[in-house]
Amino acid sequence: MNTVTVRASRQYDILIGSGLLPTLGAEAKKLGNARKICLVSESTVYPLFGKTAEDSLKAAGFSVVSYVFPAGEERKNGTVFLDLLNFLAENKLTRSDMVVALGGGVVGDLAGFAAACFLRGIRFIQVPTTLLAAVDSSVGGKTAIDLPAGKNLAGAFCQPSLVLCDTDTLRSLPEEIFRDGCAEVIKYGVLYDKALFSHLEEKGLAFDRETVITRCVELKRDVVMEDEFDTGARMKLNLGHTFGHGIEAKSRFSVSHGKAVATGLAIVTRAYPCADTPRILSLLEKFGLPTKTDYTVDDLYAYTLSDKKRTGGTVNLIVPRAIGSCDIVPTPVESLKSILQAGL
C-alpha cells in the first residue's frame, strides 16, 4: 500500500493499494466520533461493492444508511442533489457524522457537494472505483453538479477526510471505462512528467496500476498544496477540459468525460503545435481514445463560453509546449473560434 498525504485546508491521507475496501470501517473510525454514515453510490457500482463497504462500516460500529441513484453523468444534477440532501436530513445525520462516496467521479462530485452543503458542511470519504476518479476527481476537494448551461457550474471546494483507493475495484471496469481514466493519466504525463509519459508509451494499457495511480496522485497533491482554490498553477489541470467539457455538454453527456478530455487535448495540441505534438496524438490513439469530433466550431463555441476558468472576456487555455511542460495562455473569447478551427 502507498500513502500520499495532502496538506491543504484539511490534511488527509490517500491510501492506494490492493484489498483496502474491507478496511474502510477501521479507517473511518480513526477520523473521529461519527456514529452514522451515509454511503452514497450508484446503480452500477453498489451491487458490486456496496455490501463489502456496508459490512466493513457496520463491523466498525457505525450505523449505515445507503443512498443509491441511477448511474450516469446526467444524474449529477440539481434534482438528485436536493434529493440526497433531503435523504441526509430525513435520516438525521449530524455535524459529527460522515458521508462516504463509493463510485466514480459522478458519485464523488455529487456526494462531496452534498457533504459540503449539508449542515454547512460535514466530513466525507472518497472511495473511488474508477481509474479516472482514483487519479483525479477524488483528490483535491473539487465537488460539483452540472447545470443545463454546462458541466460542474455549481459546486464547492471541500477537501475529503480520507481517500481510500482499492485497486482491486478497477478489475471490474469494462475496458472502455478504464480507457476513459487513461485520458487523465496521459494528461498528467503531458503536464508534468516525461518519465510517466514514456512509461505509458512503452507499456500501453499494461502499465503498473498502483505505481501510476500513486504518481498521478502525488502530482495532483503537489498542485493542490500550492494552489488549493484554483487561482493559478492548479488551472493547468484543466488541460483538455475547456473544449472537452464543451463536447460533453453538447452531447448531453453521451460522450464520456475521458473521451471528451482526450479530444479536447488533441484539439488544443493541434491548435498550438509543438515538436511533441505527434507523440501526444499517437499516445492518445494507442490507448484507443478519440482525437477527433464530428462537432463543428459553432457547435462547441457557445459551451466554451461557460468554462469555469473564464474571467470576464478571457478563457485560460492550457497549452502543451513539450511533454512535461505546459503554459497557461489567457485567451480572448473572440479568438476561440479560430483556435477551435485550427484544432478541429
C-alpha positions in Angstrom: 0.0 0.0 0.0 1.1 3.5 -0.8 0.1 6.6 1.3 0.1 10.1 -0.1 -0.7 12.9 2.4 -2.3 16.2 1.3 -1.8 19.2 3.5 -4.4 21.7 2.4 -7.2 23.4 4.4 -7.8 19.9 5.7 -5.0 17.4 6.0 -5.8 13.9 4.8 -4.3 10.7 3.5 -4.8 9.0 0.2 -4.4 5.2 0.6 -3.7 3.3 -2.6 -3.4 -0.5 -2.8 -5.0 -3.9 -3.2 -7.6 -5.2 -0.7 -8.3 -1.9 1.0 -12.1 -1.8 0.8 -12.7 -4.2 3.7 -10.6 -1.8 5.9 -13.0 1.1 5.2 -14.7 0.9 8.6 -11.5 0.7 10.5 -10.0 3.7 8.6 -13.2 5.7 9.1 -13.1 5.0 12.8 -9.8 6.8 13.0 -11.3 10.1 11.9 -13.3 10.9 15.0 -16.6 10.4 16.7 -19.1 9.8 13.9 -21.9 7.4 14.7 -23.8 7.4 11.4 -22.6 7.2 7.9 -24.5 7.7 4.7 -23.0 5.6 1.9 -23.7 7.2 -1.5 -23.3 5.1 -4.6 -24.9 4.5 -8.0 -26.7 1.6 -9.6 -23.7 0.1 -11.3 -21.2 0.3 -8.5 -23.4 -0.5 -5.5 -24.2 -4.1 -6.5 -20.5 -4.8 -6.9 -19.1 -3.2 -3.8 -21.9 -1.8 -1.6 -22.2 -4.9 0.7 -18.5 -5.0 1.3 -18.4 -1.3 2.2 -21.5 -1.5 4.4 -20.3 -4.6 6.2 -17.0 -3.0 7.0 -18.6 0.2 8.3 -21.1 -1.8 10.4 -18.3 -4.0 11.8 -16.6 -0.8 13.0 -19.7 0.2 14.9 -21.3 2.7 12.5 -25.0 2.9 11.8 -25.2 2.9 8.0 -27.8 4.2 5.6 -27.3 4.0 1.8 -28.4 6.3 -1.0 -28.2 4.7 -4.4 -29.1 6.7 -7.5 -29.2 5.7 -11.2 -25.8 5.7 -12.9 -24.9 8.3 -15.4 -23.4 11.8 -15.7 -26.9 13.2 -16.5 -27.9 12.3 -12.9 -25.3 14.7 -11.4 -28.0 17.4 -11.4 -29.9 19.7 -9.0 -32.8 17.3 -8.6 -30.7 14.4 -7.4 -28.6 16.7 -5.3 -31.6 18.1 -3.4 -33.0 14.6 -3.0 -29.7 13.5 -1.4 -29.8 16.5 0.9 -33.3 15.6 2.0 -32.2 11.9 2.5 -29.5 13.1 4.8 -31.9 15.2 6.8 -34.6 12.5 6.9 -32.0 10.1 8.3 -30.9 12.7 10.9 -27.2 12.8 10.2 -25.5 15.3 12.4 -22.4 17.5 12.0 -20.2 14.8 13.6 -21.4 12.2 11.1 -20.0 11.4 7.6 -20.8 10.7 4.0 -18.9 8.0 2.0 -18.8 8.4 -1.7 -18.4 4.9 -3.3 -18.0 5.1 -7.1 -16.6 7.1 -9.9 -16.4 10.9 -10.5 -20.1 11.4 -10.6 -20.7 9.9 -7.2 -17.7 11.7 -5.7 -18.7 15.1 -7.1 -22.4 14.7 -6.0 -21.7 13.2 -2.6 -18.9 15.7 -1.9 -21.1 18.7 -2.8 -23.9 17.4 -0.6 -21.4 16.9 2.3 -20.1 20.5 1.7 -23.7 21.9 1.9 -25.5 19.8 4.5 -25.5 21.5 7.9 -23.0 23.9 6.3 -20.5 21.1 6.0 -19.9 17.6 7.3 -17.0 15.2 6.7 -16.8 12.8 3.8 -14.6 10.0 2.5 -13.9 9.3 -1.2 -13.7 5.6 -2.2 -13.0 5.8 -6.0 -13.8 2.8 -8.0 -12.8 4.1 -11.5 -9.3 4.9 -12.7 -10.5 8.4 -13.6 -11.7 9.1 -10.0 -8.7 7.5 -8.5 -6.1 9.6 -10.3 -8.1 12.9 -10.5 -11.6 13.7 -9.2 -11.3 12.1 -5.8 -8.3 14.2 -4.9 -8.2 17.9 -4.3 -11.6 18.8 -2.9 -13.5 19.9 -6.0 -17.2 18.9 -5.8 -19.9 20.0 -8.1 -23.1 19.2 -10.0 -23.9 20.1 -13.7 -26.3 22.8 -14.8 -28.1 22.9 -18.2 -25.6 25.6 -19.3 -22.6 23.4 -18.6 -20.6 20.9 -16.6 -19.7 21.5 -12.9 -21.1 25.0 -12.8 -22.4 24.7 -9.2 -20.1 23.3 -6.6 -17.8 23.9 -3.6 -14.2 23.4 -2.6 -14.4 20.8 0.2 -11.5 18.5 0.9 -12.3 14.9 1.9 -11.2 13.5 5.3 -9.8 10.4 3.6 -9.4 8.9 0.1 -9.3 5.1 0.0 -8.4 3.7 -3.4 -8.6 -0.1 -3.6 -7.0 -1.0 -6.9 -8.9 -4.3 -6.9 -12.1 -2.4 -7.7 -10.6 -1.4 -11.0 -10.7 -5.1 -12.2 -14.5 -4.8 -12.6 -14.2 -1.9 -15.0 -15.2 -2.5 -18.7 -12.1 -1.8 -20.8 -13.9 1.3 -22.3 -14.3 2.8 -18.9 -10.7 2.0 -17.9 -9.5 3.8 -21.1 -11.6 6.8 -20.1 -9.4 7.1 -17.0 -6.3 6.8 -19.1 -7.1 10.2 -20.6 -6.5 11.8 -17.2 -3.3 9.7 -16.7 -1.9 10.8 -20.1 -2.8 14.4 -19.1 -0.5 14.2 -16.1 2.3 13.0 -18.2 1.9 15.8 -20.7 1.7 18.4 -18.0 4.5 17.4 -15.6 6.3 14.1 -16.1 8.3 12.9 -19.1 9.1 9.6 -17.4 5.4 8.9 -16.8 4.6 9.7 -20.4 7.4 7.4 -21.6 6.2 4.6 -19.3 2.8 4.9 -20.9 4.3 4.8 -24.4 6.2 1.6 -23.5 3.5 -0.3 -21.6 0.2 0.9 -23.0 -2.8 -0.5 -21.1 -0.5 -2.9 -19.3 1.0 -0.1 -17.2 1.6 -0.8 -13.4 -1.6 0.4 -11.9 -0.6 1.1 -8.3 2.6 2.8 -9.3 1.0 5.0 -12.0 -2.0 5.9 -9.8 0.3 6.9 -7.0 2.4 9.1 -9.3 -0.6 10.9 -10.6 -1.9 11.4 -7.1 1.5 12.8 -6.0 1.5 15.2 -8.9 -2.0 16.4 -8.1 -1.2 16.6 -4.4 1.7 19.0 -5.1 -0.5 21.2 -7.3 -3.4 21.3 -4.7 -1.0 22.2 -1.9 0.4 25.1 -4.0 -3.0 26.4 -5.2 -5.9 24.8 -3.4 -8.5 27.2 -4.7 -7.6 27.1 -8.4 -6.4 30.6 -9.0 -3.0 29.9 -10.5 -1.0 26.7 -11.0 -4.0 24.4 -10.5 -5.6 25.8 -13.6 -3.1 23.6 -15.5 -5.1 20.6 -14.5 -7.7 21.9 -17.0 -5.6 20.7 -19.9 -8.0 19.3 -22.5 -11.0 20.3 -20.4 -12.1 23.6 -21.9 -13.0 22.0 -25.2 -13.6 18.6 -23.6 -16.4 20.0 -21.4 -17.9 21.6 -24.4 -18.0 18.3 -26.2 -19.6 16.7 -23.1 -22.2 19.4 -22.8 -23.0 19.5 -26.5 -23.5 15.7 -26.5 -25.8 15.9 -23.4 -23.1 13.8 -21.7 -23.5 10.9 -24.1 -19.7 11.4 -24.8 -17.9 10.3 -21.6 -15.6 12.6 -19.7 -12.4 10.7 -20.6 -13.2 10.6 -24.3 -14.1 14.3 -24.3 -10.9 15.3 -22.4 -8.8 13.2 -24.9 -10.4 15.0 -27.8 -10.1 18.4 -26.1 -6.4 17.7 -25.5 -5.9 16.7 -29.2 -7.7 19.9 -30.3 -5.5 22.3 -28.2 -2.4 20.3 -29.2 -3.2 20.6 -32.9 -4.1 24.3 -32.5 -0.7 25.1 -30.8 1.6 22.5 -32.4 5.0 21.8 -30.8 7.7 19.2 -31.5 6.0 16.7 -29.3 2.5 17.0 -30.9 2.9 13.8 -32.9 3.8 11.8 -29.7 0.9 13.2 -27.8 -1.6 12.4 -30.5 0.0 8.9 -31.0 -0.3 8.0 -27.4 -4.0 9.0 -27.2 -4.6 6.8 -30.2 -2.5 3.9 -28.7 -4.9 4.0 -25.7 -7.9 3.8 -28.0 -9.0 7.4 -27.2 -10.6 9.7 -29.8 -8.7 12.7 -31.2 -11.4 14.0 -33.5 -15.1 15.0 -33.1 -17.9 15.5 -35.6 -19.0 18.7 -33.8 -18.3 21.9 -35.6 -16.7 25.1 -34.3 -20.2 26.7 -33.9 -21.4 23.6 -32.0 -18.6 23.9 -29.4 -18.0 27.7 -29.2 -21.1 28.5 -27.1 -20.2 25.9 -24.5 -16.6 27.1 -24.1 -18.0 30.5 -23.0 -19.3 28.8 -19.9 -15.9 27.4 -18.9 -15.2 27.9 -15.2 -11.8 29.2 -16.0 -13.3 32.2 -17.8 -12.5 35.6 -16.3 -14.6 38.3 -18.0 -13.7 38.2 -21.7 -10.8 35.8 -21.2 -10.5 32.0 -21.1 -7.3 30.5 -19.7 -6.3 27.8 -22.2 -3.7 25.2 -21.1 -1.2 24.7 -24.0 1.4 22.0 -24.3 4.9 23.3 -25.2 6.6 20.0 -24.8 6.0 16.7 -22.9 6.2 17.7 -19.3 5.8 21.4 -19.9 2.5 23.4 -20.4 1.6 27.1 -20.2 -1.5 28.9 -19.1 -2.4 31.1 -22.0 -5.0 33.8 -21.3 -7.1 33.9 -24.5 -9.8 36.4 -25.5 -13.1 34.7 -26.1 -13.3 36.2 -29.6 -10.2 34.1 -30.5 -11.7 30.8 -29.5 -13.4 30.2 -32.8 -10.2 30.4 -34.8 -8.4 28.2 -32.2 -11.2 25.6 -32.5 -11.0 25.8 -36.3 -7.2 25.2 -36.2 -7.6 22.3 -33.7 -10.5 20.5 -35.3 
